[in-house]
Amino acid sequence: MHRVVPLKVHYYGTPVVLVSSTNPDGTTNLAPMSSAWWLGQNAMLGLGARSRTTQNLLRTGEAVLNLASADLVDQVDRLALLTGEPELSPHKRETGYRYEPRKFEAAGLTPEPSDLVAPHRVAECPIQLECRVSGHYPITNETSNAHAIHVEVLRAHVADHVRLLGTDHVDPQAWDPLIMKFCDFFGGGENIHPSRLAEGWQLPRAASAV
Ligand SMILES: Cc1cc2nc3c(=O)[nH]c(=O)nc-3n(C[C@H](O)[C@H](O)[C@H](O)COP(=O)(O)O)c2cc1C
């Protein structure tokens, strides 16, 4: 039997992307997101209008999309309630966010220079995509104040251990993406780590959740 329920969240399970972008002072901001979908050499990113990442992308037109593998869940979770934006919205303050200008250090991740864009890549991420912004569209209604940001992939860096030997193809058996499903972290189909985001949103959890 189905029931009609007012679902608060529609995160059905999508890979976590760490988005690198350039702050006004030239440093690299880093933010986890998972409302991303892909079409050819394009991605569409759903990002809150007030996040530092959105402001950086719209100002500079550049980003690196670092695809996080499941073994990076601890580092990703450390970024969960941090923002590079000094002015916190009331919603972010209530959720438990704090301002952090040094996200790489806070997460325990290593920056490495990109080839074509200014924001640094995340060395630990097996797939890193240097991108330029090609367009953006507001998603503004009673439940959302966000932008859909269209980026084009300019250059892809792929670590050897997730490449199909002797090809330019990612080996789907070797690539184990970190998945965010209803604000919880999954890898290889299993719930692998507690989630600060789920806690901040005060979501009901199953007794078996980690
Ligand atoms: C796993 C995970 C996925 C997230 N997905 C999104 C997302 O798709 N879109 C979004 O706007 N925020 C998302 N967030 C929240 C952002 O990370 C948050 O708004 C953060 O403040 C952005 O950092 P910034 O303000 O420094 O850009 C996600 C957070 C986590 C931990």
The ligand as an ORCA input file, in Angstrom:
! r2SCAN-3c Opt
* xyz 0 1
  C      26.901     15.223      1.251
  C      26.367     16.613      1.087
  C      25.667     16.953     -0.061
  C      25.184     18.254     -0.236
  N      24.513     18.550     -1.393
  C      24.167     19.834     -1.632
  C      23.582     20.187     -2.875
  O      23.402     19.358     -3.759
  N      23.260     21.485     -3.081
  C      23.472     22.455     -2.118
  O      23.160     23.635     -2.365
  N      24.026     22.131     -0.934
  C      24.381     20.862     -0.681
  N      24.972     20.534      0.524
  C      25.172     21.603      1.515
  C      26.381     22.480      1.169
  O      27.566     21.740      1.326
  C      26.352     23.704      2.084
  O      25.362     24.604      1.599
  C      27.664     24.443      2.246
  O      27.453     25.561      3.053
  C      28.259     24.935      0.989
  O      29.520     25.509      1.333
  P      29.874     26.983      0.884
  O      28.845     27.905      1.536
  O      31.253     27.203      1.406
  O      29.734     26.996     -0.586
  C      25.421     19.235      0.748
  C      26.132     18.883      1.901
  C      26.597     17.590      2.059
  C      27.371     17.237      3.313
*
